[in-house]
Amino acid sequence: MPETVPYVAFFDLDDTLLADNSGKVFWDYCVQNKIYSPLQMGFLGMSLFMYLTGFDETEDFIRNWAKCFKGWQTEKMEFVTRELFDQKIRDLIRPQAREAVEYHKSRGAETVILSASTRYVCEPVKDHLGMHAAICTPLDVENGEFNGRLGGPYVFGEQKHLSALDYCAHKGINITDCYYYGDAYTDRFVMEAVGTPVCVTPDKKLRAHAAENNWQIVEW
């Protein structure tokens, strides 16, 4: 008989497993290495302004960001993000995050990254930590090239909850037996669904929400 997995420990990536935001690190890398054209820089700058001033939602900015990679070969993205991991992201993995992942693995649980980032950023972290899976935002690909669109749901806010539910259903696991580690108030939907939410150095709104719900808070 196949071995029964007792539960899943889900981990957010940015400001949870990592001590920084991977999107910011990726942006800085692309600017430093002149990966974006001046036209793309202007387009993204305007998109960021629209988001920060409240005219656009987070997903609007992400969809605009995806347009900048239209025509890229997937091998190019894999090369860039592997190099980014080696140069920057590996050193941002929090020691306490490593310990938490190893703890849950030692108990026979699956450890899964649940993030709005793309798999090209998440999977090097997953592989390095020996985690089981990464559920993240897909970029659409045609004939080995990005077409400038998302390839599925933007895994953010309520979608994190839905993605976690889907993963648990495929594994035959009750989500109330699971853990979720996250830092942001937008993670509250999945945190309310799992049995053990863990707030990792949470933002102000999540810290207050955690106190109201008697959720565990850790400072990493």
N, C-alpha and C positions, 0 to 999 in steps of 0.2 A: 504493500500500500504506500502511496506517496506520503511524504512527511507533512504533517499539519503545521502550518505557520500560525503561531498564536496571535500575532497582531502585527500592525505596521507602525513604524515610527516615521512620520513625515517631517521633513525639514525644509523650511524656507531657505533660499540661498543668500540673498542680499541682506547684510546687517544681521544675519543669524549664523549660518555656517561661515560666512565671510565677515570680516571686520569692516567692510566697505560695500558700496553699491557697485555691482559688476558692470552696470550700464555706464556709470561714470568712468570706471577704469577702462572700459572698452573705448569710450569716446576719447579719453585722453591719449590712449595708444594710437587711435586712428589719426588724431590731429598731429601728434608728434611724428608719425610716420607718413604724413601727407597721403593718407588713404582716401580721404574725401576730397572731391574737387571743390574749387571755390564756389561753384554754383550749388553743390550739395550742402556745403557749409552754410550758405545763406538760407537755403530752404529749411534745413534743420534748425537753424537759429530762429527763424520765424515760427516754425512749428513749436519749438520750445517756449517761445514768448507767448504764443496763443494758449498753450497748456498752463503755464505759470500764472497767467492773468485770468484764468478761469473760462476762457472762450471755448476751449477744447477739453475733452476728457483724456485721461491717460491713454486709452486705447487709440484715440485719434493720433496722438503723437507716435505711438508704436507703429501704426499703419503707415504713417509718413516716413518713419525711420526705415521700414522694410523696403520702401520704394527706392531707397538709395543703393540697394544691393541688386537691383534688377540687372540681369546679364552676368552676374558673378557666377563662376563655376563653384559648385559645392566644395570642391577640393581646395579652392582658394580660401574659403571661409574656415574650413577645417585647419588649414595651415596657420592662418592668422590667429585663430582662437587657441590653438595648441601652443603657439609661440607666446601669446598673451598669458596663458596659464603658467608656462615655464618662467616667464620674466616677472610676472606681477601677482597673479591670483593665488598661486600655491602658498606664497608667504602670507596671504591674507586669511587663510583658513585658521579659525580660532582653535587653540588647544582644547578648550572646553567642548567645542563641537566635535573634535576628534574623539574625545573621551566618551561623549554621549552616543555617538555612532557605534563605537566599539562595545559599549555597555549593552545596547539593544541587540546588536549582532550576537553577543555572547548568550543572550536569552533566547535565541532562535527566531527573533523577529526579522521582518524585512525592513530595511532602511531605504527611504525613498526621498529624493529631492522633489519638492512641489513648488514650482517657481514660475513667475511671469517671464523670466529670461528664456532664451532659445536653448535648444539642446547643444548647440555649438559651444556655449559657455558652460552649461550645466554638466555635460558628460565628462569633460576632463576632471572636474571635481568629483563626480560620482566614481569614476574609475580609480582615481588616486586614493579615495577613502574606502574603496571596495564595497560601495553601496549597491543595492539591488536594481534600482531603476531611477529614472528621472522623468517626471511628468512636467512638461514645459510648453511654451508657446511655439508652435511650428511655423517655419517659413515655407511657402509653397515653392515647389521645384518642378520644372518641366525640362526634360531631356538633359538633366544634370546641371541646369542653371536656375537660379532664383528668378521668379517672374515679377517680383516686387509686391507680392501680396502675402498675407498670412495664410497658412495652410490649414487652419483650424481655430478653435477658440483661443482667445487671449486668456491665459490662466492667471487671473487676477480677481480679487474680491470674491463674489459669490461663485465664480467659476472654479476657484480652488476647491470649494466645498463639493461642487458637482464632480470634479475630476477625481477627488479623493473617494467619493462614494462609488464612482464607476470602477476605480481600481480595486476597492474592497469587494465589490460585488463579483468581479472576475476571479478574485482569490478566495471567495467564500468566507470573508472575514467581516465581522460586525464592526462598523466604524466606531462604536462606543467603546470598543476594546483598544482603540488606537491612541497614539500620541501625535501631537503636532507642536513643533517648535517654530515660533515666529516672533517678529518684532513690531509689526504694524497693526494699527486699528483696522485696516482693510482686511486683515487676516481673521477677523472675529467670526466670520461665518463658519469657516472650517473649525475654528477653535470651539465654537459652541456645539459642534457635532461630535467631536471626538470625546473620549472618556477622560483623557489627560492632556489638557492644553498647557503648554509651557511658554511663558512670555519671556523672551530673551532681550535683555536691555531694552525694554519696550519704549515706544514713543509715548508722548504725554497722554493721548487719548486712550491708548491701549492700557497704559498703566492704571488709569482711573477705572476703566472697564474691568480690568483684572481684579482690582480691589473690591469692586462691587460684586463680583462673581466668585470671589475667593479662589482665584486661579494662582498657580505657582508663578513667581517672578524670579528669574535668575539674572545676575549681572555678569555678562561675559566680556 
